[in-house]
């Protein structure tokens, strides 16, 4: 039996009209049993700001959040009933704003959870208004995590156990609405998965409920051959493999959270990405074995990259140098992206976006100081990573030749190929990245 989990992002539930379009999608797809929603667009950003402010500034932001939610509530037929529940949530939110001042990370996660808790209440109420049987389901009863507040790691075994237990209680014909982004630890304290974690939540819950399909509804019609804001000839991709999608998410396709595909891959759950504002415009299906697997599927751009080059003559014919280098980086939680080596040097890239998302410095001064005790270190910023995504790229001499001929006029700082047959990556200056993407797309994907 088909069991579909559908996730609707912040722009998809931004206001009453947007929610109505989502309701139409659900009404036309009876296999959807569980819905995961993000906070209404703009709410989480305001909650993050509240956590760092005090006094009248907090009051102003609270009023803005209030207006977003109650603008939707006032248009519901069951407005009075919903108003009472919504006011209770907002009163709790106001109380938590005072507690965050204590500086505890657990209070911050509790505060940030209110966006999804309010949007799920409103969306479930709208579904009832549209004639569907619907109720909310607290994600904190389902998604269990560790206590690393702000970027909690899920306990997939416990989560699955809770989901299957809850699945037995789900009424036939009822659509349940739960929250993305949030979970709870073993002490039932609210946790969050980090920004962009709603897709990850949806995938984890899809795996937990043994779903057959996961739908991710956003504001674009699927995944494109490149960013259409950069290249006007970009086109939507009808289908792609899990491997291609994972590479594309990692190398810059912001439509997908890089972690979100792992539970789907592990459990062979087919994924669809579509546009909630225009459900008939098509989208992208992601599965283990798509019908077509072209040499090149897409090109992606990831800005704000840093190149770290380590030099030491002690590397020559020596063992253990790499181990020592990466032990230091690991100790300072420095996440390395690409790596290339020569006899006496190592080049590696760091992603500023990923480090910022984790609240970390890119390369802490203490880590740099330790490295400089046994090698010379050069740090170069202002770079962009260009990635060509496809199948068997490393075995296709034509693709490599065409790529290198295309970038011949640009100063390429690093080339990485071979670790995966699905990508070929290189670094260029930030101010040249978009031109490289446009040229590559026109040469190999038009």
Beta strands, then each sheet from edge to edge (+ up, - down):
strand 1: 4-8
strand 2: 32-37
strand 3: 133-136
strand 4: 174-179
strand 5: 182-184
strand 6: 190-192
strand 7: 213-218
strand 8: 239-241
strand 9: 270-275
strand 10: 283-287
strand 11: 296-311
strand 12: 336-341
strand 13: 345-351
strand 14: 376-390
strand 15: 414-417
strand 16: 423-429
sheet 1: 3+ 4+ 2+ 1+ 7+ 9+ 10- 8-
sheet 2: 5+ 6-
sheet 3: 12+ 13- 11+ 14- 16+ 15-
end
